[in-house]
Amino acid sequence: MEKLAAQRLNVCEASQRRALKAEGKRHWTIGIAITLVAIALFAIAAVLAVSSVRANNTLCLQQVANDEHTSLDAFFQNPAQQDALVEAATLCSR
């Protein structure tokens, strides 16, 4: 009788161990998934931030060129305008 009770106890303990292992695996899987999603979001944010800065710099340079009543091409062709381009780039990078 005691032998049968001991076997049942071992079966219960084994079942609990399997349940704990399955729960542990589930926690690890969820943790890894959350980590991968967070890394992906940071990567997307970094890519979008860089492209947004480039677009803003281009728009700023075009606005400065419009304010000076000239085109961006004129900045590159005329040496006197190149200094203005450097000043505009400095202003736009802030």
C-alpha positions as CSV (number, residue, x, y, z in Angstrom):
1,M,0.0,0.0,0.0
2,E,2.8,2.4,0.9
3,K,4.6,1.4,-2.2
4,L,1.6,2.4,-4.4
5,A,1.2,5.7,-2.5
6,A,4.9,6.5,-3.1
7,Q,4.5,5.7,-6.9
8,R,1.5,8.1,-7.1
9,L,3.6,10.8,-5.3
10,N,6.4,10.3,-7.8
11,V,3.9,10.6,-10.7
12,C,2.5,13.8,-9.3
13,E,6.0,15.2,-8.8
14,A,7.0,14.3,-12.3
15,S,3.9,15.9,-13.7
16,Q,4.6,19.1,-11.7
17,R,8.2,19.2,-13.0
18,R,7.0,18.8,-16.6
19,A,4.5,21.6,-16.0
20,L,7.2,23.9,-14.5
21,K,9.5,23.1,-17.4
22,A,6.8,23.9,-20.0
23,E,6.0,27.2,-18.1
24,G,9.7,28.1,-18.1
25,K,10.0,27.5,-21.8
26,R,6.9,29.6,-22.4
27,H,8.4,32.5,-20.3
28,W,11.7,32.3,-22.3
29,T,9.9,32.2,-25.6
30,I,7.8,35.3,-24.7
31,G,10.9,37.1,-23.4
32,I,12.9,36.4,-26.5
33,A,9.9,37.6,-28.7
34,I,9.6,40.8,-26.7
35,T,13.3,41.4,-27.0
36,L,13.3,40.9,-30.8
37,V,10.3,43.2,-31.2
38,A,12.0,45.9,-29.1
39,I,15.2,45.6,-31.2
40,A,13.2,45.8,-34.4
41,L,11.4,49.0,-33.2
42,F,14.7,50.6,-32.3
43,A,16.2,49.7,-35.7
44,I,13.1,51.2,-37.5
45,A,13.3,54.3,-35.4
46,A,17.0,54.8,-36.2
47,V,16.4,54.4,-40.0
48,L,13.5,56.8,-39.9
49,A,15.3,59.4,-37.9
50,V,18.2,59.4,-40.4
51,S,16.0,59.8,-43.4
52,S,14.0,62.5,-41.7
53,V,17.1,64.5,-40.9
54,R,18.2,64.3,-44.5
55,A,14.8,65.4,-45.8
56,N,14.8,68.3,-43.3
57,N,18.3,69.4,-44.3
58,T,17.3,69.4,-48.0
59,L,14.1,71.4,-47.3
60,C,16.1,73.9,-45.2
61,L,18.7,74.4,-47.9
62,Q,15.9,74.9,-50.5
63,Q,14.3,77.4,-48.3
64,V,17.5,79.4,-47.8
65,A,18.1,79.3,-51.6
66,N,14.5,80.7,-52.1
67,D,15.1,83.4,-49.5
68,E,18.3,84.4,-51.4
69,H,16.3,84.3,-54.7
70,T,18.6,81.8,-56.3
71,S,18.6,78.0,-56.9
72,L,20.6,75.3,-55.3
73,D,22.6,74.8,-58.5
74,A,23.7,78.4,-58.4
75,F,25.2,77.8,-55.0
76,F,27.5,75.2,-56.6
77,Q,28.3,77.1,-59.7
78,N,29.2,80.5,-58.3
79,P,32.2,80.7,-55.9
80,A,30.7,83.6,-54.1
81,Q,27.6,81.6,-53.4
82,Q,29.5,78.7,-52.0
83,D,30.2,80.6,-48.8
84,A,26.5,81.2,-48.5
85,L,26.0,77.5,-49.0
86,V,28.3,76.7,-46.2
87,E,26.6,79.2,-44.0
88,A,23.2,77.7,-45.0
89,A,24.4,74.2,-44.2
90,T,25.6,75.3,-40.8
91,L,22.3,76.9,-40.1
92,C,20.3,73.9,-41.3
93,S,22.4,71.4,-39.3
94,R,21.3,73.0,-36.0
